[in-house]
Each structure stands twice: as C-alpha cells, then as structure tokens.
Amino acid sequence: MSANRLSRQLKNLRSGLAEHYRIITSNRLSAFGFWIIILFVVVAIFAPWIAPHEPWEMVYDRDGNFASLRPPSWQFPVGTTHLGYDLFSQLVLATRTTLLIGATSGLISIIIGANIGLVAGYYGGKIDEVLMRLTDILYGMPFLPFIIILISLFGRKLEFVILAIILIIWRTSARVIRAQTIAIKQRQFIAMAKARGCSDFRIIYRHILPNVLPLLLLYAAFNIAWSIITEASASFLGFGDGETISWGGMLYELWLSGKTRVAWWWFATPSICIVLLVTSLVFVSRAYEEVANPRLRKR
Amino acid sequence: MFDYILRRLVYTLITIFAVASILFVLFRMLPGDPTMQVISPAMDPAVQLRMKEAFGLNEPIWAQYLIYMKNLVTLEWGRSFVSAQEVTDILSYRFWNTILLMAAGMCMTLVLGIGMGIIMAWKRNSALDIGGTIVGLVFQAAPPFITGLLLLMVLSYRLGLFPTGGMYPAGQRPDGIIELLLMPEFWHRIVLPTLTVGMYYISTPMLIMRDSMLEVLGSDFIELARAKGLKPRVVMFKHAARNALLGVVTLAGIMIGFAVGGQVVVEALFSWPGMGQLMVESAASHDYPVAQGTFLMLAILVITLNFFTDVLYSYLDPRIKITAKGVN
C-alpha cells in the first residue's frame, strides 16, 4: 500500500469519525450520554489507580476502628459494607468488569448478527431460510434462564457469562439487518455493481454494509446495553463470576447480607451507575435511530 | 390464512424440538459424569446403577437421545433431587403462578403504555411528551431488580404499605386457583411485582405507540377523517390508534422474549412461587431435573407466545400473508 493511499484512508477515517461525532452531539440527550460513557471508560481504564483499596479488603477508619456499615463520609465517599469493604473501591473496579463484558459481548454479537443478516438478506433462498430458522430457534430460548443454566452447569466464570450473552443476543440484530439488506439489494446501484462484475463479497461489504451502518451502530449500542443489563441481572441472582467484582454482584452481596433495610448507600450507588450507563447508551442510540430512520427526524 | 397458521404451527413445533435438543447437548457436555443430571449422587450405588439402566444411560449417545425425547413427550421429566417430587407436578403448580403475574404485568404495560403513547403523540412536544420519553427511557434502562429493590425499600420496608414477598401468607396455602384469586392477601402481594415488571416494559409500547401514531397521523385517511368534520377524539382513537397498534404488535415478540427474563428476576426478588424462582433455586442447588424441566417449560411458553403474536399480526395486517407466500 503506497503512502499516498494510506494517508487518504486516514483522512477518510478522520472525516468519518468527525461525522459520527457530529451525529452524536447534534442532540442534547445523546451528547450527554456520550460524555457519560467517556467518563465511565476513563474510570475503567484507570480503575486500579483510582481505587484506594482492594475490592474485598477490610478497612478501618482514622481512629483505627473497624469500618462496618458506614454511611458515606469524607473517608468513605460511598460508605462501607457490613464486612467493612470500601464501596467506592468496589464501584470503581466493577466499572472495568461491566465495561469489559458490555464491550466484548456487544461487539462480538453485532459482528455475528450483522454478517448473518447481510448474508441471509443478500443471498436469499435456501441460505436465508436456514439462517432465519436458526434465528427463530434462538428466539425460543429464554435469555436469562439460558445464562443461569449455562453458569449452573459450567461454573461461575466470566467467560461463560460473556459466551452465553453472545450466543443469544445477536438474534435481534440479524433479523433487523436482514430486512434492511433485502430493501437495499433491490436498489439500482446494486444491479449496476453486479453488471460491472463486482464479486458478491465486494457488493456485501463495500456497497450494502455502508448503507446499513447507522442501523448497525444503533444495534451495537442496544446490544451493549442489553449485555450490561443481563450481566447485572445474572450477577444479582448469584450467577455471575464470584471472583470478579461487578455492579450486579455488589447488589447480590447486599441482598445476601440482608442489610437492605439499613444500607441505602450500598443499594444506591451501583444502581445509579447501572442506570446511568445504560441510559447513556440508549440516548446515544436514539441519535443513530434518527439517522437510520429519517422519517423520525422531522418530529 | 389457515395455510399460514398451519405453517407457523409446524415451525413452532420444530423450534420446541430444537430447543429440547440443545438442552440435551448442553447437559451431556457437563464436565464429569453425565449421569449426574438424572441420578442424584447422594443415592445408594446399587440404586444409581438400577436407575442408570432404567434411563438407558449406559446405551450409546444416540439411543440416549431417543429415550430423552420419548421421556419428554410422555411427560416423564424425572424427579427433583431435593424434594423427590415429580418435576411435572412441581411445574404444574408453578406454571399458573407465573402466568398470573405475567398477565398482570402485561395488562398494566399494554393499557398504560398504549394510552400514554396516544396522549404523547396527541400533545406532541409538550412537557408531557418530552418528560414521558425521558422517564420511559430511564425505566427501560433500570433492570427490574433495581426498580424492584427500590419499591421494596420504600413502599415495604420504610412505609410498610405492602408485604415483602410471597403470594399468600405463610401457612395459608390455598386449594386451587379460584380460592387464591378470592384471597385479598393475594391481591395485596401481587401489587409490587406487577409494578416492577410493568415499569420495566412500559416504555416499549409507549414509545412505539407514540412513533407509529405520529406516522399514521401524517397519512391521507386521517386528513380525510378530519375533513369530514369528525371530532378530534374520534379521529384519534377510532382511526389513528387502531392503525398505529400494528407497530406495537410487531414488537410484542421481542418484548415477550425479555419479559420471561424479567419475570425470573422479579419472582426471585419477591419470593413469588413461580417458574422463574424455581429456575433460580434449582440451578443454584444443582437440582438438574428441575432446572432442565423449568427451562424447557419457559422456552415452550416463549415459543407459544411468539406463535400467537405472529398469528395476531397476520390477522391485523393482511399484507403479511402475501409476503409469507412470496418468501416460501
């Protein structure tokens, strides 16, 4: 690849990113969501440096007393648990787990969903039939119970949580992208590309893919949000990774401890984080919804 | 129409069959002794051996698969490791409890959600519309265990307005569903779980109804209805809302899939004796026959509901039948 071509591609990439930035910040709610997500990402990256304690380390106050069930204070900004764990440290370190699960399963599932949708929609016929029946079968799988079964059988490991989420969650994106692909396939420029002798591969990935991109990004955001909600729910029920701290896991420990009647701070902070992050993702996805579905824009 | 329903029915059966097969594979992939899923390791070795033969677990894998399928069809779903009860007996009691709670949640979601959606489209861009959208999105982002915990902490622990869980007071198990429905304590206990489920799902029908109402309101036949001098309310509810409902039905399928997940969480949180709670308990205690049976039952529930949504949709939108013929 010549240097010239590389610089042109970099320029394309930069203008593409600028375009996405414009889409996201064009609307006050999605701009808010975007900056909240950035904040969480920064916290996740620097988590071990921000957190003053280990997640399961018993902490003592300045007078040397064991700090059990302390409400928020200067020393413990979000309080402590009944076993004297610092909730602020747990919260910060859990951000990393949640974002890791959300990003990994969200991205892998959108790649699977997009490819299945594109291939099924483009080729049609037998291939479409087989792939869509497969999707129908997945629609018959209850999502959370599937994760519960998988974890119960194979153990409380982060990998299995992620795997279970990926195996199910691509179904919606595959259906939606297939429908869009079928609509685009019938347009003139695809027939022209075929007449020019473009390969199927090139038509799918260079001609159709850019046209389904807004929809794809919309569902990428949805998939990340759904992954986060699902992981938190599974962890809350005790089917998360017991070795890694997560927001849902923090609430599971609260539920197990039976301190729900007193420790409002223990409930409030992980809950706010989950809701804030998922809401932000939904807000950002609304911006792409307007691009993917221009009829909405006028309203 | 009949053709279409018949074809959907066949697909539905194939899907149930496929899910059951996936379950078989999953349980056979279990690390360690595959017989663990039907025979409690706590049993006497001689009994274990006899059961192994009875269940055909020393046969080759394909024969085991056939036996598994035969047992599913003949409702021989095994016995619980914990209580030694028949799995089908446990499930037949739990099933209706889940349906009751699910129906209550769905009614609240659909009635309130669709109503709100119509009003929001009517008063579009008002404070009500914008506020409703934001509240809906936030509720959607709050997993049911968070809203449920919040409701418990405020309405139950703090204010003491509702019991903390269960379906009836301890020790007063009613005989049959009629007696249950006549118990005031039952209605007192169903409020919080219903609110929790309802709040999570309300935004989907609400926002879809709003969007499709706006779309319908822009079309010619609404102009015509207005031009005929019909009252705005009649145009809104009789003409626009009926057509906009289609969009809600389309997404009902997706909602149902998620509803079962939410159900599991809510039942566990409010100790509601349904299939969701059973799923969590049996999986946590590695009571495999119960876990397997409950999962299958939940899957059948989802698949059946999806089937009815499809049929309802094809009834509401006659165009679907033409496309269905075109595709197949």
Interface residues (C-beta under 8 A of the other chain):
Chain A: L29 R133 D136 I137 Y139 G140 M141 P142 F143 L144 P145 F146 I148 I149 L150 I151 S152 L153 F154 T172 A225 I229 T230 A232 S233 F236 L237 G238 F239 G248 L251 W255 T260 R261 W264 F267 S271 I274 V275 V278 T279 L281 V282 F283 R286 R295 L296 R299
Chain B: Y11 I14 T15 I16 A18 V19 I22 L23 L26 F27 M29 L30 P31 R124 I134 L137 V138 Q140 A141 A142 P143 P144 F145 I146 L149 L150 L152 M153 Y157 D211 L214 E215 G253 I254 G257 F258 V260 G261 V264 V265 A268 G276 M279 V280 A283 A284 H286 A291 Q292 T294 F295 L298 A299 L301 V302 I303 N306
